[in-house]
Amino acid sequence: MSQGLRVGAVSEFTDPVAALREIAYLMDRARADTHRVKAYRRAAAVVAGLSARDRAAHETVGDWTSVPGLGPKTAAVVRQALAGRIPDTLARLRSEKAPLTTGGHLLWDALRGDLHVHTLWSDGGADLDEMAVAEQQLGREYIAITDHSPRLRIARGLSADRLREQWDAIADLNEALGGFRVLRGIEVDILADGSLDQAPELLAGLDVVVASVHSGLQMDRESMTHRMVAAIAHPRTNVLGHCTGRLLGGERGVRGESVFDAEVVFAACAQFSVAVEINSRPERCDPPNRLLSLAAEMGCLFSIDTDAHAPGQLEFGWYGCDRAERHGIDADRIVDTWPVERLLDWTASATRG
């Protein structure tokens, strides 16, 4: 499969919303500044929300900068698209597009879904439908929506009521999308004592649970090991997310690895059939190579996840596929290469461990 997706692309543009969304997609894929990307995505939402009468009025006079939410650059995209031409910004971004990796092709083609994705419901940049359609257009069969849990307030973690509302929205979306599956998931915080940050009855209603440490990352080695093992042993944990919590750069800066006994943690993952996430965000690249090798040697399952917060970031999976191939990890040990029925049998199994 070629590296890339062209969202809403045609040889000639008449749809400014599709043009704006594709620009945002390509900027996200290229790791552009988040605020710049949001301007294009916000402009797409504004134009899409115009009444037929208001849109016709602006088209007649060709004045788009007066529309709240559009600036000179986004207004130019709208004018050029409505003139039936590919907007200059979009043409440039298409010409600059390059493969993200040189390897990972076999696993990229084997992937059927993504088990770690965020939306506007928490700290993502796009809504459920936009993320799902983008994943479907990449040739996938399913996507797990894993917005944050309540205590991560900085990321607008979902309360119990909001999580239930999201389930209703996912049900509606599944009905609209037909064969493509949107899975009910969560990225749940691993609390200091190893418990999971959501009510048991709600965890039981989820298809996929990614458990991650987001606070107290500098906890001492012994305490962090106990904390992680307790979460792994929880019967609803399916994936151990970005296990070291490190950041290699980018908008959030640099952060060192959490310390824990990796052999004990990965032995618990193997025992309880919890997948070790290969987090594909370039600024995470987690676990580091030495730990990825150790987890592979210890017989762990894996999940190649993008941790995407926008549609263009769904292609970050290339980075994870490249790393997994370089470490000789077989596709059948990667749970998001499995058909959805097998995946859901695994996540729902009451006999794990």
C-alpha positions, 0 to 999 in steps of 0.5 A: 500500500502506498504511503498516504491518503488523499482526503476528499481529493479530486483533480479539480476542486469545487468543495472548499470544505474538502480542500480545507480538510485535506490541507489540515490532514497533510499538515498533521501528517507533516507534524505542523504546528497544532495551532496552524492546523486548527485554523484550517480545520476550524475554517472547514467547520465554519464553511460546512456550517453556513446556510445555503443562503449565506454561502450563496451570498458570499460566493456571489460577492467573493468575500470570504474574509468577512466570515468569522473563523476565516482568515486571509489564507483560509479564505484564499483556499475557499475562493480558489476551490470554488473557482474550480482549481486546486488551491495553491496551499494544497498543491504545495503540500501535495508536492512536498508530501514524502514517505514517512519511513523506508520500511514497515510495508508488510505490517502496514498492509497487515494492520486492520485497525488502530486501538488508540485514537483521540477526538474532540470529545477529549483533547483531539482535533477532529470529531468521531466521524472524521477520524473514522472515515479517515481510518476507513480510507486508509483501508482499515476495518476498525478504529477504537476511540480512546478518549481520556478518563475523568481525572486527566482534566487538562485533556478534558477527560470524559466523565461517566455521563459523557462517556455514555453520550459518546457510546450513543454517538458511536452507535449512530456512527456505526449504523451510518458507516455500514461494515466499518467498525468504530469500537468503544474504547478509553485511554484510562489513567493508571492511578497511583495505586494501580487502579483504573480511572473509571467506574467498573460498570463502564469499563465492562461496557467498553470494547478496548481499554488502553491503560496508561500512566499520565501522572506521577511519572517520576515515581520510584522504581519499585512503586512504579513497577507495583503500580503498572503490574496492578493495572496490567492484572486488572481484568479489563486492561487490554493494552499497556499504553506508552509504557515509559511516558517519555517525550523526545521533543516537539510541542511538549518538550523533552521528558525522560523515561519512567523507571520500572522493572521492565522484566516484571512488567512485561512478564505480567503483560505476557501472563495476563495477555495484555498487549504492549503498545508500540506507540507510533507518535514520533515524539514518543517512540515508546517503548525504546528499542531496548525495551521493545526487544525485551518485550519481544523476547519475553513473548508479549503481544503488541498493539501498533497504535498511532495515539492520533489526535487528528486524521493526518496523524493516523499515518503515524502507524508507519513509524510503529510498523517500521520499528516492529519489522526491524525487531522481527515481530511477527504480524500475528503477535500484533493484535490490531492485525487481527480480524475484529471478531478475534480482537473482540474475543480477546478483549472480552475474554474473562479467562486472561491470566 
